[in-house]
């Protein structure tokens, strides 16, 4: 289901992405604490910053060797510092940054979506490395697939 939403905000700036598809994971927690690790765990993709490298290695060890390039359609966008990342925090319907958006240059397949949903739940239930006795994410609230339609206009003047 496609829904109309506000523009994506990367790292709380006004950067609007060029990626045509966004896979969004809605959570009950502030997503800035785990968005890059979550993306790496469910897709194997890591940005230029390298955050999530351990989770990416875990992904590679858990998927079939033939599936290593399963998420080749995940793309990157620059953050406000110019660091290219495959993921960003995203506002939920309550206008809070409790969601994670993963950038895709092609529509994710049903199989990719199913795997991301399953692995998101697995990630959420992993022990929180910062808070003993709790899970990484208190609750996954749902998933959204957003088609990002970019319209460009030009204005011409005689000079």
C-alpha positions as CSV (number, residue, x, y, z in Angstrom):
1,X,0.0,0.0,0.0
2,X,1.4,3.4,-1.0
3,X,0.7,6.4,1.3
4,X,1.3,10.1,0.8
5,X,3.7,11.3,3.5
6,X,5.7,14.4,4.3
7,X,9.2,14.8,2.8
8,X,11.9,12.6,4.3
9,X,14.2,14.4,6.6
10,X,17.8,13.0,6.7
11,X,19.4,13.4,10.1
12,X,16.9,16.1,11.0
13,X,17.8,18.4,8.1
14,X,15.8,19.4,5.0
15,X,17.6,17.0,2.6
16,X,15.0,15.3,0.4
17,X,16.3,12.0,-1.1
18,X,16.4,11.0,-4.7
19,X,15.8,7.3,-4.0
20,X,12.5,6.2,-5.7
21,X,11.6,3.7,-3.0
22,X,11.7,3.7,0.8
23,X,11.2,0.8,3.0
24,X,10.1,2.2,6.4
25,X,10.2,0.3,9.8
26,X,8.0,2.1,12.4
27,X,9.1,1.5,16.0
28,X,8.2,2.7,19.5
29,X,11.7,4.1,20.1
30,X,13.9,7.0,18.9
31,X,15.4,5.5,15.7
32,X,18.7,7.5,15.9
33,X,19.9,4.9,18.4
34,X,19.8,1.9,16.0
35,X,19.0,2.8,12.4
36,X,22.4,2.0,10.9
37,X,22.8,-1.3,12.8
38,X,19.2,-2.3,11.9
39,X,19.8,-1.6,8.2
40,X,23.0,-3.6,8.2
41,X,21.4,-6.5,10.1
42,X,18.4,-6.8,7.7
43,X,20.1,-5.9,4.4
44,X,23.9,-6.4,4.9
45,X,24.4,-2.8,3.6
46,X,26.6,-0.2,5.5
47,X,27.3,3.4,4.6
48,X,30.6,5.2,4.2
49,X,30.8,5.8,8.0
50,X,31.1,2.0,8.6
51,X,28.6,2.0,11.5
52,X,26.8,-1.3,11.4
53,X,29.8,-3.3,10.0
54,X,29.5,-6.0,12.7
55,X,25.7,-6.4,11.9
56,X,26.6,-6.6,8.2
57,X,29.0,-9.4,8.9
58,X,26.3,-11.2,10.9
59,X,23.9,-10.8,8.0
60,X,26.5,-12.3,5.6
61,X,27.1,-15.2,8.0
62,X,23.4,-16.0,8.3
63,X,22.3,-15.8,4.6
64,X,23.1,-18.3,1.9
65,X,26.2,-17.5,0.0
66,X,24.1,-17.0,-3.2
67,X,22.1,-14.3,-1.4
68,X,25.0,-12.1,-0.5
69,X,23.9,-9.6,-3.2
70,X,20.3,-10.0,-2.4
71,X,20.0,-6.3,-1.5
72,X,22.0,-4.9,-4.5
73,X,19.0,-2.5,-5.1
74,X,19.6,-0.7,-1.8
75,X,21.2,2.6,-2.6
76,X,22.8,5.4,-0.6
77,X,22.0,9.1,0.0
78,X,24.4,11.7,1.5
79,X,23.6,12.9,5.0
80,X,24.1,16.5,6.2
81,X,27.8,15.9,6.4
82,X,28.1,14.2,3.0
83,X,28.5,10.7,4.3
84,X,26.6,8.3,2.0
85,X,24.3,6.0,3.9
86,X,21.7,3.4,2.9
87,X,19.3,4.4,5.7
88,X,18.1,7.4,7.7
89,X,15.8,8.1,10.6
90,X,12.3,9.0,9.5
91,X,9.3,10.7,11.1
92,X,6.3,8.5,12.0
93,X,2.7,9.5,11.9
94,X,3.0,11.2,15.3
95,X,5.8,13.5,13.9
96,X,8.5,11.7,16.0
97,X,11.8,10.2,14.6
98,X,10.8,6.7,15.6
99,X,11.0,5.2,12.1
100,X,13.9,3.9,9.9
101,X,13.8,4.4,6.2
102,X,16.0,2.3,3.9
103,X,16.7,3.7,0.4
104,X,16.0,1.5,-2.7
105,X,16.7,2.4,-6.3
106,X,14.2,-0.3,-7.4
107,X,11.0,-1.5,-5.7
108,X,11.9,-4.2,-3.2
109,X,10.7,-7.7,-4.1
110,X,8.1,-9.4,-2.0
111,X,10.8,-11.8,-0.8
112,X,13.1,-8.9,0.2
113,X,10.2,-7.3,2.1
114,X,9.4,-10.5,3.9
115,X,13.1,-11.1,4.9
116,X,13.4,-7.5,6.1
117,X,10.3,-7.8,8.2
118,X,11.5,-11.1,9.7
119,X,15.0,-9.8,10.4
120,X,13.7,-6.5,11.9
121,X,11.8,-8.5,14.5
122,X,14.9,-10.6,15.2
123,X,17.0,-7.4,15.6
124,X,14.3,-5.9,17.9
125,X,14.6,-8.9,20.2
126,X,18.4,-8.9,20.4
127,X,19.8,-7.7,23.8
128,X,20.3,-3.9,23.9
129,X,24.1,-3.3,24.0
130,X,23.5,0.0,25.8
131,X,20.9,-1.0,28.4
132,X,21.2,-4.3,30.2
133,X,18.1,-6.4,30.5
134,X,16.1,-4.8,27.6
135,X,15.7,-5.5,23.9
136,X,17.3,-3.4,21.1
137,X,13.9,-2.1,20.1
138,X,11.0,-2.1,22.5
139,X,8.4,-2.7,19.8
140,X,8.1,-2.8,16.0
141,X,4.8,-1.1,15.2
142,X,4.7,-1.8,11.5
143,X,6.2,-1.5,8.0
144,X,5.6,0.8,5.1
145,X,6.7,0.9,1.5
146,X,6.8,4.4,0.0
147,X,7.2,5.3,-3.6
148,X,9.1,8.6,-3.6
149,X,7.9,10.6,-6.7
150,X,10.1,13.5,-7.5
151,X,8.8,16.2,-9.8
152,X,11.2,18.6,-11.4
153,X,10.2,21.9,-12.9
154,X,12.2,24.4,-14.8
155,X,11.8,28.1,-15.3
156,X,13.3,29.7,-18.3
157,X,14.0,33.3,-18.9
158,X,15.4,35.3,-21.8
159,X,18.7,36.9,-20.9
